[in-house]
Amino acid sequence: MKLAILIARAIFPDVIERLSVYFDVEANQQDIVFSQQELAEKLQGKSGVLCTSSARFDATLLTRLPMLKAVANMAVGYDNVDLAACTAQGILVSNTPDVLNETTADFGWTLLMATARRVTESEHWLRAGHWDKWRYDYFLGADIHGSTLGIIGMGRIGQAIARRSMGFDMQVLYHNRTSLTPEQEVRANNARYVSKEALLSEADHVMLVLPYSATTHHTIDKAELALMKPTATLVNLARGGIVNDLALIDALRSKAIAAAGLDVFENEPKFHPDFLTLNNVVLTPHIASASESTRFAMANRAADNLIAALQNQRPPNLLNPEVVA
Ligand code: 8YV
């Protein structure tokens, strides 16, 4: 008899087909975002789940799922999963690192350039029919080339972003839990490790690529924004909660910083409505990894992890090896 699994959100049909060879699959192609109660009900009798960051696997939910053996998160970030609680219950947790590094780094640059050069703001203005003449001072932005890029969170995606800065003759500063090896620093356009404070006060463009946790909650708050240059750009493609959105709204409104590009928000998909009243922010709906081939690779990687976990093999991206030990 096949084990039963839940695919918690809509996914590529090919991946459902692939998983159906191994499991009795309950899919959710209507893409209902299940409440905690609905998740608990849907997961009764299931051995595994393929989920996205919209599903929260906390201790309260887990106690209701004694049969669950594997959580395969289709994301590199796994702040939606209580890893310690899963480990305590013997549940194998996996994520999808690496396959999204380059696509996400591309998007970091997309957001940075759109923000610094006021792309969406000027397009909205054009679409609204305001363009009647050329002016020397319409939509003056900040240069990217020759400027200083500050990256907070210098993991695989941060390093891929830094490598791309070579073509723009930029200087790269970074801050991270640990510093890179000298070889890694060279590959990351000779990135230089500095304190968070030095990075914020020296960088022309700040990019946030760090994982979210209780420790990184509000890494960028009022005090940090106050350190930044009034001409600076801030890009967040990591997670909502890393930035205090209210403090950022204040900083954007008072022009304490020039502009921000945001792919993630506190409480998304809801976000603070005041962002919509500001011209100096570019807003995108959590799409940094959204290229056709990368999302397909992420879905398949999550499937690989789930198949391995439920066939008593080690999932390629196991986050809690203690469970196997
Ligand atoms: C996911 C992401 O698409 O990988 C991550 O951590 O933020 C995105 O690439 C999203 O979280 C859906 O799970």
Residues whose N, C-alpha, C, O or C-beta is under 5 A from the ligand:
A	BS01	8YV	T52 S53 M74 A75 V76 G77 A238 S289
